[in-house]
Amino acid sequence: MAKEKRFEKIYSQDLGSTEIWVDRQTGVQYLFHASGYAGGGGLTVLTDRDGKPITQPIEN
């Protein structure tokens, strides 16, 4: 039985490396950005105006 991946990349933009990932268990979206060759980057939860996490429906 194959183990399903928890995170799925749903968006990619070529500005360094900018991606949006979704946690398939919670529906919460995360923004990842990396720049340069040093491997430096950051990951943060995407939020709406009120500071609540942006989510998408979870597919079973």
N, C-alpha and C positions, 0 to 999 in steps of 0.2 A: 504494500500500500504506500503510495507516494505521499509525502508530507506536503501540504499546500503552503505556498509562500504567504507570509503575513503581510508584507508590504508590496505595493504595486506602483510603478511609476506611471503617472497619468498625464504628465506634461513635461516638456523639455524645451529649453530656449538656449541658444548659443551665445550667452554673455558670460564668458568664463565657462561655468557649468551651472546652470540654473534649472532646477527640477522641482516638480511637485509630486509628492508621494502620498499614498493613502494607506492607512492601517486598515486592512480588510476585516479585522475583528471589531473595531470600534467605529469606523467610518471617518475618523479624524484625519484631516489633511495637514501635511508638513511641507515647508519650503526648505530646500537644500541648495546652497550655493558654495562653489569652490572656485578658486582663482589661482593661476600660476602652477608651477611644477612642484612646489613644496608640499602639496597635499593638504594645505590649510583650507578649511571650509567651515560651514556652520549649518545647523539644522534647527528650525524653530516651527512651532505650531502656527498655522494660519488662523487668524481671528477676524471676527466681524467688527463693526464699529463699537459694539458694546463689550468687546473683549472676550466673547464666547468663541470657542473653537468652531471653525468651519468644518462641517461634516457632509457626507453624502450617504445616500441609502446603502445599507449593507446587503449584498446579494448572497443568498444562501446556496 
